[in-house]
Amino acid sequence: VKQRIKLLDKSKFCHTLIMSATPIPRSLSFVTYGEISISDVKTKPFGRKKVITSIISIKRIKNLIDGIKRKIQMNEQIFWILPTINSDDVNSKETVTTRFNYLKKIFKNKVTMIHGKMKKDELGKTMDDFKNKAISILVSTTLVEVGVNVPTATLIVIERAEMFGLAQLHQLRGRIARGSLQGNCVLIYSDNLTESTLKRL
């Protein structure tokens, strides 16, 4: 915000283009109260494919693991998202820590994890390893929700998807299909879904 004000202070008569990837409340308030016009960019960049979204029960995780093995053989990468870090968190079942340990037994050093309680330099190194393809599977909290661009990431698994809001699910799904490859989003639910939750997913 301060950077934007500095730019505007350079010339009171300059035209300003404000860009937002999602219609967050702050962006919408600009349109409503800021006396500015709005333009929608409704098309994807050339060559991008639509993300295929699937909803599955936790009981089908073995089938998912087989699919991930095929993805890794094709040198593609995977995000695996969970809402909580460990079992100390409120209402936790599967967590980043437990899922990482489960996947590590199968995929060994091809999997790593990140979350908000890690040190900044450790976070940076882990993300660099993932971007440089030293790692195939990144288990994470919603830390990767914005600002992460890995074109070879073609699958995002969002576990306990019923815990996330619609905007979060939309943002997380935006982490994949950022290149020319087909992207898949798998929403895993662990409880009996209500009708409204199923509609959201």
PAZAPA-4460 file (N, C-alpha, C; in steps of 0.05 Angstrom, whole numbers, plus 32768, in hexadecimal, padded with zeros to 4 digits):
% residues 201
    n_x    n_y    n_z   ca_x   ca_y   ca_z    c_x    c_y    c_z   seq   type   mol
   8011   7FE8   8000   8000   8000   8000   8011   8019   8000     1      V     A
   8026   8019   8011   8038   8030   8012   8047   8035   7FF7     2      K     A
   804F   801F   7FEA   805C   8021   7FD0   8049   802E   7FBC     3      Q     A
   8030   8025   7FBD   801C   8030   7FAA   8018   804F   7FAF     4      R     A
   8017   8057   7FC8   8014   8073   7FCF   802C   8083   7FC5     5      I     A
   8044   8078   7FC8   805C   8085   7FBF   805B   808A   7FA1     6      K     A
   8052   8076   7F92   8050   8078   7F75   803C   808E   7F6D     7      L     A
   8025   808E   7F7B   8010   80A3   7F76   801A   80BF   7F7C     8      L     A
   802B   80C1   7F91   8035   80DB   7F99   8048   80E7   7F84     9      D     A
   8054   80D6   7F73   8066   80E0   7F5F   8057   80F1   7F4A    10      K     A
   803E   80EB   7F45   802E   80FA   7F32   8011   80F7   7F39    11      S     A
   8004   810E   7F3F   7FE8   810D   7F47   7FD6   8107   7F2F    12      K     A
   7FE1   8108   7F17   7FD1   8105   7EFF   7FD7   80EA   7EF0    13      F     A
   7FE7   80D9   7EFC   7FEE   80C0   7EEE   7FD7   80AC   7EEF    14      C     A
   7FD6   809B   7EDB   7FC2   8086   7EDA   7FCE   806E   7EEA    15      H     A
   7FBD   8061   7EF9   7FC7   804A   7F0A   7FB7   8031   7F04    16      T     A
   7FC5   801C   7EFF   7FB8   8002   7EFA   7FBE   7FF0   7F13    17      L     A
   7FA9   7FE9   7F21   7FAB   7FD8   7F39   7FA2   7FBC   7F31    18      I     A
   7FB3   7FA8   7F35   7FAD   7F8D   7F2D   7FAA   7F7A   7F45    19      M     A
   7F96   7F69   7F44   7F91   7F56   7F59   7F89   7F3B   7F4C    20      S     A
   7F95   7F25   7F56   7F8F   7F0B   7F4A   7F74   7F01   7F53    21      A     A
   7F6B   7F09   7F6B   7F52   7F00   7F75   7F42   7F18   7F80    22      T     A
   7F27   7F16   7F80   7F17   7F2C   7F8A   7F15   7F2D   7FA8    23      P     A
   7F2C   7F33   7FB5   7F2C   7F34   7FD2   7F1D   7F4D   7FDB    24      I     A
   7F14   7F4E   7FF4   7F04   7F65   7FFD   7F11   7F80   7FF9    25      P     A
   7F2C   7F81   7FFD   7F3A   7F9B   7FF9   7F38   7FA5   7FDC    26      R     A
   7F3C   7F92   7FC9   7F3A   7F99   7FAD   7F1D   7FA2   7FA6    27      S     A
   7F0A   7F94   7FB1   7EEE   7F9B   7FAB   7EE6   7FB6   7FB6    28      L     A
   7EF2   7FBC   7FCE   7EEC   7FD7   7FDA   7EF7   7FED   7FC9    29      S     A
   7F0E   7FE8   7FBC   7F19   7FFC   7FA9   7F05   8003   7F94    30      F     A
   7EF8   7FEE   7F89   7EE5   7FF2   7F73   7ECC   8000   7F7D    31      V     A
   7EC3   7FF8   7F95   7EAA   8003   7FA0   7EAD   8020   7FA9    32      T     A
   7EC3   8026   7FB7   7EC6   8041   7FC3   7EDC   8052   7FB7    33      Y     A
   7EED   8046   7FA6   7F04   8055   7F9D   7F01   8064   7F83    34      G     A
   7EE8   8063   7F77   7EE2   8071   7F5E   7EF6   8069   7F48    35      E     A
   7EFA   804E   7F46   7F0B   8044   7F31   7EFB   8031   7F20    36      I     A
   7F04   802D   7F08   7EF6   801B   7EF6   7F03   7FFF   7EF9    37      S     A
   7EF5   7FEA   7EF0   7EFF   7FCF   7EF3   7EFF   7FC1   7ED8    38      I     A
   7F14   7FB1   7ED3   7F16   7FA0   7EBC   7F1B   7F84   7EC5    39      S     A
   7F0D   7F71   7EB9   7F11   7F54   7EBF   7F22   7F47   7EAA    40      D     A
   7F36   7F39   7EB2   7F46   7F28   7EA0   7F3B   7F0C   7EA4    41      V     A
   7F2B   7F02   7E91   7F1D   7EE9   7E95   7F29   7ED1   7E87    42      K     A
   7F3E   7ED6   7E78   7F4B   7EC0   7E69   7F66   7EB9   7E76    43      T     A
   7F6D   7E9F   7E75   7F86   7E96   7E7F   7F9D   7E9E   7E6B    44      K     A
   7FB6   7E9F   7E75   7FCC   7EA3   7E62   7FCC   7E8C   7E4D    45      P     A
   7FD6   7E92   7E35   7FD5   7E7F   7E1F   7FE3   7E65   7E26    46      F     A
   7FD5   7E4F   7E1F   7FE1   7E35   7E24   7FDA   7E28   7E3F    47      G     A
   7FCE   7E38   7E51   7FC6   7E2D   7E6B   7FAD   7E1B   7E69    48      R     A
   7FAD   7E05   7E77   7F96   7DF3   7E76   7F86   7DF6   7E90    49      K     A
   7F6C   7DF0   7E8E   7F5A   7DF1   7EA5   7F62   7DDC   7EB9    50      K     A
   7F61   7DE2   7ED3   7F67   7DCF   7EE8   7F4F   7DBC   7EEB    51      V     A
   7F55   7DA2   7EEC   7F41   7D8D   7EF1   7F3F   7D89   7F0F    52      I     A
   7F28   7D8D   7F1B   7F24   7D8A   7F38   7F14   7D71   7F3E    53      T     A
   7F1E   7D61   7F51   7F11   7D49   7F5A   7F0D   7D4A   7F78    54      S     A
   7EF7   7D3D   7F82   7EF2   7D3B   7F9E   7EF2   7D1E   7FA6    55      I     A
   7F04   7D16   7FB9   7F06   7CFA   7FC0   7F06   7CF7   7FDF    56      I     A
   7EFF   7CDF   7FE8   7F00   7CD8   8004   7F1C   7CD1   800C    57      S     A
   7F23   7CD5   8025   7F3E   7CCD   802F   7F42   7CAF   802B    58      I     A
   7F2D   7C9F   8029   7F2F   7C82   8025   7F3C   7C7B   800B    59      K     A
   7F3D   7C8E   7FF8   7F48   7C88   7FDD   7F65   7C92   7FDA    60      R     A
   7F72   7C97   7FF1   7F8D   7CA2   7FF0   7FA1   7C90   7FE2    61      I     A
   7F9E   7C76   7FE3   7FB1   7C64   7FD6   7FB0   7C68   7FB8    62      K     A
   7F98   7C6C   7FAC   7F96   7C71   7F90   7FA4   7C8B   7F88    63      N     A
   7FA2   7C9F   7F9A   7FAF   7CB9   7F96   7FCD   7CB6   7F96    64      L     A
   7FD8   7CA6   7FA8   7FF5   7CA1   7FAA   7FFF   7C95   7F90    65      I     A
   7FF0   7C83   7F84   7FF8   7C76   7F6B   7FF9   7C8C   7F55    66      D     A
   7FE6   7C9E   7F54   7FE6   7CB4   7F41   7FFD   7CC6   7F45    67      G     A
   8004   7CCC   7F5E   801B   7CDD   7F63   8035   7CD0   7F59    68      I     A
   8038   7CB6   7F5C   8050   7CA8   7F52   8053   7CAC   7F34    69      K     A
   803C   7CAC   7F26   803D   7CB0   7F09   8045   7CCD   7F03    70      R     A
   803B   7CE0   7F12   8042   7CFC   7F0F   8060   7D00   7F12    71      K     A
   806C   7CF4   7F27   8088   7CF7   7F2D   8099   7CEB   7F16    72      I     A
   8090   7CD4   7F0B   809E   7CC8   7EF5   809F   7CDA   7EDC    73      Q     A
   808B   7CEB   7EDA   808A   7CFF   7EC3   8097   7D19   7ECB    74      M     A
   80A5   7D19   7EE2   80B4   7D31   7EEB   80A2   7D49   7EF2    75      N     A
   808A   7D42   7EFA   8077   7D57   7F03   8078   7D59   7F22    76      E     A
   806E   7D6F   7F2D   806F   7D74   7F4A   8054   7D77   7F56    77      Q     A
   8053   7D74   7F71   803A   7D72   7F7F   803B   7D84   7F98    78      I     A
   8025   7D93   7F9C   8020   7DA0   7FB6   800C   7D8F   7FC5    79      F     A
   8011   7D8C   7FE0   7FFE   7D7D   7FF1   7FF8   7D8F   8008    80      W     A
   7FDF   7D99   800A   7FD8   7DAE   801D   7FC7   7DA2   8034    81      I     A
   7FCD   7DAB   804C   7FBC   7DA4   8064   7FB8   7DBD   8075    82      L     A
   7FA2   7DBE   8084   7F9C   7DD6   8093   7FAC   7DDA   80AD    83      P     A
   7FB7   7DC4   80B8   7FC5   7DC7   80D2   7FE2   7DBB   80D0    84      T     A
   7FF3   7DC4   80E2   800F   7DBC   80E2   8014   7DA2   80F0    85      I     A
   8009   7DA0   8109   800D   7D88   8119   7FF5   7D82   812A    86      N     A
   7FF7   7D6D   813A   7FE0   7D63   814A   7FD8   7D76   8161    87      S     A
   7FE9   7D89   8167   7FE3   7D9D   817C   7FCE   7DB1   8173    88      D     A
   7FCB   7DB3   8158   7FB9   7DC7   814D   7F9C   7DBE   8152    89      D     A
   7F8A   7DD2   8153   7F6E   7DCC   8159   7F61   7DBB   8142    90      V     A
   7F51   7DA8   814B   7F42   7D97   8138   7F53   7D8A   8123    91      N     A
   7F6B   7D81   812B   7F7E   7D75   8117   7F7A   7D57   8115    92      S     A
   7F7B   7D4D   80FD   7F7B   7D30   80F8   7F95   7D2B   80E9    93      K     A
   7F93   7D29   80CE   7FAC   7D29   80BF   7FB7   7D46   80BF    94      E     A
   7FD1   7D48   80C2   7FDE   7D63   80C3   7FF5   7D63   80AF    95      T     A
   8002   7D7A   80AC   801A   7D7C   809B   802F   7D68   80A4    96      V     A
   8033   7D66   80BE   8048   7D55   80C9   8041   7D37   80C4    97      T     A
   8029   7D2F   80CA   8022   7D13   80C7   8021   7D0A   80AA    98      T     A
   8017   7D1C   8099   8016   7D15   807C   8032   7D14   8070    99      R     A
   8044   7D27   8079   805F   7D26   806F   806D   7D0C   8077   100      F     A
   8069   7D03   8090   8075   7CEA   8099   806A   7CD2   8089   101      N     A
   8051   7CD2   8083   8044   7CBD   8073   8050   7CBC   8057   102      Y     A
   8052   7CD4   804A   805C   7CD5   802F   807A   7CCF   802D   103      L     A
   8088   7CD6   8042   80A5   7CD2   8042   80AC   7CB4   8041   104      K     A
   809B   7CA4   804E   809F   7C87   804E   809D   7C7C   8031   105      K     A
   808C   7C89   8021   8088   7C7F   8006   809B   7C8C   7FF2   106      I     A
   809F   7CA7   7FF4   80AE   7CB6   7FE0   80CA   7CBE   7FE9   107      F     A
   80D1   7CB6   8001   80EC   7CBC   800C   80F4   7CDA   800A   108      K     A
   810B   7CDF   7FFD   8115   7CFB   7FFC   8108   7D0C   7FE7   109      N     A
   80F3   7D02   7FDA   80E5   7D12   7FC5   80CF   7D24   7FD2   110      K     A
   80CC   7D22   7FEC   80B7   7D31   7FF9   80C3   7D42   8010   111      V     A
   80B7   7D5A   8013   80BF   7D6C   8029   80A7   7D7B   8033   112      T     A
   80AA   7D8B   8048   8093   7D9A   8053   809B   7DB6   805A   113      M     A
   8088   7DC8   8059   808C   7DE3   8063   8073   7DEC   8073   114      I     A
   8077   7DFE   8086   8061   7E0A   8095   806B   7E24   80A2   115      H     A
   8058   7E33   80AD   805E   7E4D   80B7   8070   7E4F   80D0   116      G     A
   8074   7E38   80DD   8085   7E38   80F6   80A2   7E33   80F0   117      K     A
   80A9   7E2F   80D6   80C5   7E2A   80CF   80D4   7E45   80CD   118      M     A
   80EF   7E44   80CF   80FF   7E5C   80CD   80FF   7E65   80AF   119      K     A
   8102   7E7F   80AC   8100   7E8B   8091   8114   7E7F   807D   120      K     A
   812E   7E7B   8086   8142   7E71   8074   813C   7E54   806C   121      D     A
   8131   7E44   807F   812A   7E28   807A   8113   7E27   8066   122      E     A
   8100   7E39   806A   80E9   7E3B   8057   80F3   7E41   803B   123      L     A
   8105   7E55   8039   8110   7E5E   801F   811E   7E47   8011   124      G     A
   812F   7E39   8020   813E   7E23   8014   812C   7E0D   800A   125      K     A
   8117   7E06   801A   8104   7DF1   8013   80F5   7DF8   7FF9   126      T     A
   80EC   7E11   7FF8   80DE   7E1A   7FE0   80F0   7E1B   7FC8   127      M     A
   8109   7E22   7FCB   811C   7E22   7FB5   8121   7E06   7FAB   128      D     A
   8123   7DF3   7FBE   8127   7DD7   7FB6   810F   7DCD   7FA6   129      D     A
   80F7   7DD5   7FAE   80DF   7DCD   7FA0   80DE   7DD9   7F84   130      F     A
   80E4   7DF3   7F82   80E3   7E01   7F68   80F9   7DF6   7F55   131      K     A
   810F   7DED   7F61   8125   7DE2   7F51   8122   7DC4   7F4B   132      N     A
   810C   7DB9   7F52   8105   7D9D   7F4D   8116   7D89   7F5D   133      K     A
   8123   7D92   7F72   8131   7D7F   7F84   811D   7D6F   7F94   134      A     A
   8105   7D7A   7F97   80EF   7D6E   7FA6   80D7   7D6B   7F94   135      I     A
   80C9   7D55   7F97   80B1   7D50   7F86   8097   7D57   7F94   136      S     A
   8095   7D52   7FAE   807D   7D57   7FBD   8082   7D6A   7FD4   137      I     A
   8072   7D80   7FD5   8074   7D93   7FEA   805B   7D92   7FFB   138      L     A
   805E   7D89   8014   8047   7D88   8027   8048   7DA3   8036   139      V     A
   8031   7DB0   8037   8031   7DCC   8042   8016   7DD3   804E   140      S     A
   8016   7DE8   805E   7FFE   7DF6   8066   7FF7   7E09   8050   141      T     A
   7FE5   7E1B   8055   7FDD   7E2F   8040   7FF2   7E44   803B   142      T     A
   800A   7E3F   8046   8021   7E51   8042   8026   7E57   8024   143      L     A
   801F   7E44   8013   8024   7E46   7FF6   800C   7E52   7FE7   144      V     A
   7FF9   7E5C   7FF6   7FE0   7E65   7FEA   7FE3   7E7B   7FD5   145      E     A
   7FF6   7E8D   7FD9   7FFB   7EA2   7FC6   8019   7EA5   7FC0   146      V     A
   801F   7EB0   7FA9   803B   7EB8   7FA2   804E   7EA1   7F9C   147      G     A
   8044   7E89   7F98   8055   7E72   7F91   8050   7E6A   7F75   148      V     A
   8065   7E69   7F65   8062   7E62   7F48   8076   7E4C   7F41   149      N     A
   806B   7E34   7F3E   807B   7E1C   7F37   806D   7E0F   7F1F   150      V     A
   8075   7E16   7F06   8067   7E0D   7EEE   8066   7DEE   7EEB   151      P     A
   8079   7DE0   7EF7   8078   7DC3   7EF5   8067   7DB5   7F0A   152      T     A
   805B   7DC5   7F1B   8048   7DBA   7F2F   802D   7DB6   7F21   153      A     A
   8025   7D9D   7F1E   800C   7D98   7F0E   7FF6   7D8C   7F20   154      T     A
   7FFC   7D86   7F39   7FE8   7D7A   7F4A   7FE9   7D88   7F65   155      L     A
   7FD1   7D90   7F6F   7FCF   7D99   7F8B   7FBB   7D88   7F99   156      I     A
   7FC3   7D7C   7FAF   7FB1   7D6C   7FC0   7FAA   7D7D   7FD8   157      V     A
   7F91   7D82   7FDC   7F88   7D92   7FF3   7F79   7D7F   8006   158      I     A
   7F87   7D77   801B   7F7B   7D63   802D   7F6C   7D71   8043   159      E     A
   7F56   7D64   804C   7F43   7D70   805F   7F38   7D8A   8053   160      R     A
   7F31   7D87   8039   7F28   7D9E   8029   7F0F   7DAB   8035   161      A     A
   7F00   7D9C   8045   7EE8   7DA7   8051   7EEE   7DBD   8065   162      E     A
   7F08   7DBF   806E   7F10   7DD3   8081   7F16   7DEE   8074   163      M     A
   7F18   7DEF   805A   7F1F   7E08   804C   7F07   7E16   8041   164      F     A
   7F09   7E31   803F   7EF4   7E41   8033   7EF7   7E41   8014   165      G     A
   7EE3   7E4B   8007   7EE3   7E4B   7FEA   7EFA   7E5B   7FDE   166      L     A
   7EFF   7E73   7FE9   7F14   7E84   7FDF   7F2F   7E77   7FE2   167      A     A
   7F33   7E69   7FF9   7F4D   7E5B   7FFE   7F51   7E45   7FEA   168      Q     A
   7F3C   7E35   7FE5   7F3D   7E1F   7FD2   7F44   7E2A   7FB6   169      L     A
   7F38   7E40   7FAF   7F3C   7E4C   7F95   7F5A   7E55   7F93   170      H     A
   7F64   7E62   7FA8   7F7F   7E6C   7FA8   7F93   7E55   7FA7   171      Q     A
   7F8E   7E40   7FB6   7FA0   7E29   7FB7   7FA1   7E1B   7F9C   172      L     A
   7F8A   7E18   7F90   7F89   7E0B   7F75   7F99   7E1B   7F60   173      R     A
   7F9B   7E35   7F65   7FAA   7E46   7F53   7FC8   7E42   7F53   174      G     A
   7FD2   7E30   7F66   7FEF   7E2B   7F67   7FF7   7E18   7F50   175      R     A
   7FE4   7E0B   7F43   7FEC   7DF7   7F2F   7FE2   7E00   7F13   176      I     A
   7FEB   7DF1   7EFF   7FE4   7DF7   7EE3   7FED   7E12   7EDB   177      A     A
   8005   7E19   7EE4   8011   7E34   7EDE   8024   7E32   7EC6   178      R     A
   8024   7E1B   7EBA   8034   7E17   7EA1   8021   7E0C   7E8C   179      G     A
   802C   7DFD   7E7A   801B   7DF1   7E64   8011   7DD6   7E6A   180      S     A
   8018   7DCA   7E82   8010   7DAF   7E89   7FF4   7DAF   7E96   181      L     A
   7FE6   7D99   7E93   7FCC   7D96   7EA0   7FCE   7D95   7EBE   182      Q     A
   7FBD   7DA4   7ECC   7FBD   7DA5   7EE9   7FA5   7D96   7EF5   183      G     A
   7FAA   7D89   7F0C   7F95   7D7B   7F1A   7F95   7D84   7F37   184      N     A
   7F7C   7D89   7F41   7F78   7D90   7F5D   7F67   7D7A   7F6A   185      C     A
   7F72   7D6D   7F7F   7F63   7D58   7F8C   7F5C   7D62   7FA8   186      V     A
   7F42   7D63   7FAE   7F38   7D6B   7FC8   7F31   7D52   7FD8   187      L     A
   7F3F   7D4E   7FEE   7F3A   7D36   7FFF   7F29   7D3E   8017   188      I     A
   7F13   7D30   801B   7F03   7D36   8033   7F06   7D1E   8046   189      Y     A
   7F04   7D23   8060   7F08   7D0D   8073   7EEF   7D08   8084   190      S     A
   7EDB   7D19   8082   7EC3   7D15   8092   7EAB   7D12   8080   191      D     A
   7E94   7D0C   808B   7E7B   7D0C   807C   7E75   7D29   8074   192      N     A
   7E72   7D2E   805B   7E6F   7D4A   8052   7E51   7D52   8054   193      L     A
   7E4D   7D6B   805D   7E32   7D76   805C   7E2E   7D7F   803F   194      T     A
   7E14   7D84   8038   7E0E   7D8C   801D   7E1B   7DA6   8015   195      E     A
   7E1C   7DB9   8028   7E28   7DD3   8023   7E47   7DD1   801F   196      S     A
   7E54   7DBF   802E   7E71   7DBB   802C   7E77   7DAF   8010   197      T     A
   7E67   7D9B   8009   7E6B   7D8E   7FEF   7E68   7DA2   7FD8   198      L     A
   7E54   7DB4   7FDB   7E4F   7DC8   7FC7   7E67   7DDB   7FC5   199      K     A
   7E73   7DE2   7FDB   7E8B   7DF3   7FDC   7EA2   7DE6   7FCD   200      R     A
   7EA7   7DCC   7FD3   7EBD   7DBE   7FC7   7EB8   7DBB   7FA9   201      L     A
***
